[in-house]
């Protein structure tokens, strides 16, 4: 039954207004719905992202990522919008990009500290 259902990632932030500006203006996502407690954004290929008020968890793990065709172009675009990418030792990044198996990834944080990734490479498929 769930195999045909849309899965929506939800991120928790303490400042909804700051998050709205970041996801809408800096990342360029389309605002689909808003209420006093959360926002829903649309992204590519029908995917959606909910941002809700709450206390973000600690841990520094990637909570969501975007599949992209040209990671360098995405990094240039987002950097020009004020997004700051992270450098890591594990996996080792060079100019913000790490080789992760057949894919390449890069990471940034939203204003609440949620780690968001961009990934370029083959997209796994079911079956």
Secondary structure, DSSP 8 states (H G I E B T S, - for coil): -GGGS---EEEEES-HHHHHHIIIIIS--EEEEEETTEEEEE-GGG-EEEEEES----S--EEEEEE-S-HHHHHHHHHHTT--B---BTTBEETTEEEETTEEEEEEE-TT--EEEEEES------
